[in-house]
Amino acid sequence: MAGLATFANEQSIRNPFILVAAKDPTSKGQADTFEGAARSLGMDIAGVEQWDPEAKSYTDLMAKVKASGADSVLLAGLLEQNGAQIIKDKVSVLGPNDGAVKLLAPDGFAQQNTIDQAGPATKGMFASLPGKVPSSLTGEGSAFVKELKSQIGDEPLELFAPYAGQAAEVLLAAIQSGNATRSGVIASLFKTHVNDGIVGSFSITPSGDPSPAPISVSEAGDTFVLSKTITPLPQLVVAARGG
């Protein structure tokens, strides 16, 4: 979320309102890390509220956001948590996403289904995801994307597809390392060093994440289109985690 906060800061967002999917620890974690990074960047948090994934309408919630004077809304949660409805109600009450109140969301919304389900209300919203988008890949990654597109035809290519391919390659290499026990495979995964792979060059950190860890922010239109790739500063990542 430090990457998304960095992007928000670059968009001159100063007063984000954070909406969190209720009773979901992962969504709460997203909200907390965004808030930590945003405050470190000098933003004032306009408010924090939960949304009930079972609700039929969020217009009252959006009225609270409007009353706060927020210049943006962050949706900390998933599309599957009634995300399409909350996007529609955001636009209904607060106006288009390319207007006075921006709409931001993490990777749980960075998928074509968001656009398919919420329709025109998604236009102009920004969604982040870990890593690089398929269109920005080069070398082996570009070849992999072309092969996938040849198989799916006109269907949109999901943003995480190349990472799924890279994960499969890394796992197979770990299994073939000579120690095919569960613990042996895990140990081999943490020794991973990939050069010019599907998603570029990286190693695996002790937390299980790839390093370096870029964040891609895409803007919704007919599909999600890359707006910017950001590698957040290490000190901002620490701030996001409450350090």
C-alpha positions in Angstrom: 0.0 0.0 0.0 3.0 2.3 0.3 3.2 2.3 -3.5 -0.5 3.3 -3.9 0.0 6.0 -1.2 3.0 7.3 -3.2 0.9 7.4 -6.3 -1.9 9.2 -4.5 0.6 11.8 -3.2 1.9 12.4 -6.8 -1.8 13.0 -7.8 -1.9 15.8 -5.2 -4.3 13.8 -3.0 -4.2 15.3 0.5 -7.4 14.1 2.3 -8.2 10.5 1.5 -11.2 8.8 3.1 -10.5 5.1 3.9 -13.4 2.6 3.5 -12.7 -0.9 4.9 -14.6 -4.2 4.2 -16.0 -5.2 7.6 -14.8 -8.2 9.6 -11.9 -8.9 7.2 -8.4 -8.8 8.7 -6.7 -8.5 5.3 -8.8 -5.5 4.4 -8.0 -3.9 7.8 -4.3 -4.5 7.1 -4.6 -2.8 3.8 -6.3 0.2 5.4 -3.8 0.4 8.2 -0.7 0.3 5.9 -2.2 2.8 3.5 -3.0 5.1 6.4 0.6 4.8 7.8 2.2 5.6 4.5 -0.3 8.4 3.7 0.3 10.1 7.1 4.1 9.7 6.6 3.7 11.6 3.3 1.9 14.4 5.0 -1.7 13.6 4.1 -4.6 14.2 6.5 -7.0 11.2 6.7 -10.5 12.5 6.2 -12.1 9.5 7.9 -12.1 5.7 8.3 -15.4 3.7 8.0 -16.3 0.1 7.4 -18.6 -1.1 4.7 -20.9 -4.1 5.1 -20.4 -6.5 2.2 -24.0 -7.6 2.7 -25.5 -4.1 2.3 -27.8 -3.3 -0.6 -26.7 0.4 -0.8 -23.8 2.6 0.3 -25.3 6.0 -0.4 -25.5 6.9 3.3 -21.8 5.9 3.7 -20.8 8.0 0.7 -22.8 10.9 2.2 -20.4 10.7 5.2 -17.5 10.8 2.9 -18.9 13.9 1.1 -19.5 15.7 4.4 -15.9 15.1 5.4 -14.5 17.1 2.5 -12.4 14.2 1.3 -10.7 14.5 -2.1 -10.5 10.7 -2.6 -11.7 7.4 -1.4 -9.6 4.3 -0.8 -11.5 1.0 -1.0 -9.6 -1.5 1.3 -11.1 -4.8 0.3 -12.1 -7.0 -2.6 -14.4 -6.8 -5.5 -16.1 -9.9 -4.1 -17.1 -8.0 -1.0 -19.9 -6.2 -2.9 -17.2 -4.0 -4.5 -19.2 -3.3 -7.7 -22.1 -1.7 -5.7 -19.8 0.5 -3.6 -18.1 1.8 -6.7 -21.5 2.6 -8.3 -22.6 4.4 -5.2 -19.3 6.3 -4.9 -19.9 7.8 -8.4 -23.6 8.3 -7.7 -22.9 10.5 -4.6 -19.4 11.8 -5.1 -19.2 12.2 -8.9 -16.9 10.6 -11.5 -13.6 9.2 -10.5 -11.7 11.7 -12.7 -13.5 14.5 -11.0 -13.1 16.2 -7.6 -13.1 12.9 -5.6 -10.7 10.2 -6.9 -11.2 6.5 -6.3 -8.3 4.2 -5.3 -8.2 0.5 -4.7 -5.6 -2.2 -4.1 -5.1 -5.5 -6.1 -8.5 -7.0 -5.0 -10.0 -4.7 -7.6 -7.3 -4.8 -10.2 -9.1 -7.2 -12.5 -11.3 -7.1 -15.6 -14.3 -8.3 -13.5 -14.3 -5.0 -11.7 -15.0 -3.2 -14.9 -17.4 -5.8 -16.2 -19.5 -5.8 -12.9 -19.4 -2.1 -12.0 -19.6 -0.8 -15.6 -19.1 2.9 -16.5 -18.7 3.8 -12.8 -15.2 2.3 -12.8 -14.0 4.9 -15.4 -11.0 6.8 -14.1 -10.5 4.7 -10.9 -7.0 3.7 -10.0 -6.1 0.2 -8.9 -2.7 -1.0 -7.7 -1.2 -4.5 -7.8 2.2 -5.9 -6.8 4.6 -6.2 -9.7 4.5 -5.2 -13.3 1.5 -5.3 -15.7 1.7 -7.7 -18.7 2.1 -4.9 -21.3 5.3 -3.6 -19.6 7.1 -7.0 -19.6 10.1 -7.5 -21.9 12.1 -10.5 -23.1 10.8 -13.8 -21.8 7.8 -12.0 -20.2 6.8 -10.4 -23.5 7.0 -13.8 -25.3 4.9 -15.4 -22.5 2.2 -12.7 -22.8 2.1 -13.1 -26.6 1.6 -16.9 -26.2 -1.2 -16.4 -23.7 -2.9 -13.9 -25.9 -2.8 -16.3 -28.8 -4.7 -18.8 -26.7 -7.4 -16.4 -25.2 -8.1 -14.4 -28.3 -10.0 -11.2 -27.7 -10.5 -11.9 -23.9 -8.6 -9.4 -21.6 -5.4 -10.9 -20.1 -5.7 -10.8 -16.3 -2.9 -8.8 -14.7 -1.6 -11.6 -12.5 -1.3 -14.2 -15.3 2.4 -13.7 -16.0 3.1 -14.0 -12.2 1.2 -17.2 -12.1 3.5 -18.5 -14.9 6.6 -17.3 -13.1 5.4 -18.8 -9.8 5.0 -22.2 -11.5 8.5 -22.0 -13.0 10.0 -21.1 -9.6 8.1 -23.9 -7.8 9.1 -26.5 -10.4 12.7 -25.5 -10.1 12.5 -25.8 -6.3 11.0 -29.2 -6.6 13.7 -30.3 -9.0 16.5 -29.1 -6.7 17.1 -32.5 -5.4 15.3 -32.3 -2.0 11.7 -32.9 -2.8 10.5 -32.9 0.8 8.1 -30.2 1.8 10.7 -28.5 4.0 13.4 -28.9 1.3 11.2 -27.3 -1.4 10.4 -24.4 0.9 14.1 -23.9 1.6 14.9 -24.0 -2.1 12.2 -21.3 -2.8 14.0 -18.9 -0.4 17.2 -19.4 -2.3 15.6 -18.3 -5.6 17.4 -15.9 -7.8 15.8 -15.4 -11.2 17.6 -13.4 -13.9 15.5 -12.1 -16.9 12.6 -14.3 -16.1 8.9 -13.8 -17.1 8.6 -10.9 -14.7 12.2 -9.8 -14.8 15.0 -10.3 -12.3 14.3 -10.9 -8.6 15.1 -12.9 -5.5 12.9 -14.0 -2.7 13.0 -12.1 0.6 12.7 -13.7 4.1 9.0 -12.5 4.1 8.4 -14.6 0.9 8.1 -11.5 -1.3 10.0 -10.8 -4.5 12.7 -8.1 -4.3 12.8 -5.6 -5.8 9.0 -5.2 -5.5 7.5 -2.7 -7.9 3.9 -1.6 -7.6 1.9 -1.0 -10.8 -1.0 1.5 -10.7 -3.5 1.2 -13.6 -6.5 3.3 -14.6 -9.8 1.8 -15.5 -11.3 2.4 -18.9 -12.6 -0.4 -21.1 -9.8 -2.3 -19.4 -7.2 -1.4 -16.8 -4.3 0.5 -18.5 -1.0 1.1 -16.8 -0.6 4.6 -15.4 2.7 4.2 -13.6 5.0 1.6 -12.0 6.4 2.7 -8.6 9.0 1.2 -6.3 8.2 2.8 -2.9 11.0 4.0 -0.8 12.1 1.6 2.0 11.4 4.1 4.7 7.9 4.6 3.5 7.3 0.8 3.6 8.5 0.8 7.2 6.1 3.7 7.9 3.2 1.8 6.3 3.9 -1.1 8.6 3.8 1.2 11.6 7.5 1.5 12.0 
